[in-house]
Amino acid sequence: MRAASNPTIRIGFVSPQTGAMGSFGETDAYALDFVRKHIGAGLDIRGTTYAVEVIERDSQSNANRAAEVAGELILNEEVQIIIPASTTDVTLPVSEQAELNGVPSVSSTAPWQAVIMPRGGEAFEWTYHFFWSLEDIIASFVNMWSSAETNKKVGLLLPRNTDGEVWGSEEFGLPPALRAAGLEVVKPSLFEPRTNDFSAQIAAFKSAGCDILGGLVFPGDLRTAAIQCAQQGFKPKIATLTLLDRKRLELARAMAGKPKLLLLDEIAGGLTDGEAKDLVTLIARLRDRGVTIIWIEHVLHAIMAVADRMMVLSFGEKIAEGKPDAVMRDAEVRRVYMGIEA
């Protein structure tokens, strides 16, 4: 009702642009600039043209701050839609504010279990969350670790937050799936994000003789953990701590045969903005080494950052081809993929 009676559609956007999770929001400025540029003329909806305003706020990597700025956007800025980005520490508090105030929240930043289960499995009324299920990524980890030549002992390094509790759940997380596949699970106490001491966790992994180290670790904590593992003599045969690690492993396997042509299919899917940026850097290096890359992708900012030429398909038909910037200005591409009429 707000949008229907207002000639301007106001969209709130909340992400961690500073703080411990700031790397997740590194590309937000580019993405928002792109959106503003391509909807600057407004959106035509059923014959009425609406101006569109995107109002961004920094959660400062703090869940309480995310809730605060979401409430401000809804009550003071009167946004009609709110979009939380990057990690459950933003998605959950923003979604709760959306539910409280009756404003749609649209998100796609975490497995649905990490958004639904902390609320006791209750359904949302105003939250629309689109993402893969935890089972999808768990299956990838299980298949990868089961096929490796190890002692099948897996140490899980998980943070003390919603993500860590969900991924480490004995009901639907990693532990029951790993045990069902014949892997032994070592799950010490959860670590506090931004800690400077992983001694307790490392000692547990060493004592159990874990050949495999897995988990969910933000970049800053991963750096600290890796340094301390080396200092304390813990050298697992396999360390897979993020989805980005798995993508890197897939690329390494593909490059082992020194191909001249590399085919990539949705490799940026499921990555955070910061992780996608790291992946783009790696792919750009491969391109600069002379490898020809054909990349099918829906994560637009990732492919725009590295592609020399772009082709856009709609229902199997080519609708545009050329330099990326020129393609994104194409009227048919704007109409089909962004709903923007010429």
Secondary structure, 3 states (H helix, E strand, C coil): CCCCCCCEEEEEEEECCCCCCHHHHCCHHHHHHHHHHHCCCCEEECCEEEEEEEEEEECCCCHHHHHHHHHHHHHCCCCCEEEECCCHHHHHHHHHHHHHHCCCEEECCCCHHHHHHHHCCCCCCCEEECCCCHHHHHHHHHHHHHHCCCCCEEEEECECCHHHHHHCCCCCCHHHHHHHCCCEEECCCCECCCCCCCHHHHHHHHHHCCCEEEECCCHHHHHHHHHHHHHCCCCCCEEECCHHHHHHHHHHHHHCCCCCEEEEECCCCCCCHHHHHHHHHHHHHHHHCCCEEEEECCCHHHHHCCCCCEEEEECCEEEEEECHHHHHHCHHHHHHHHCCCC
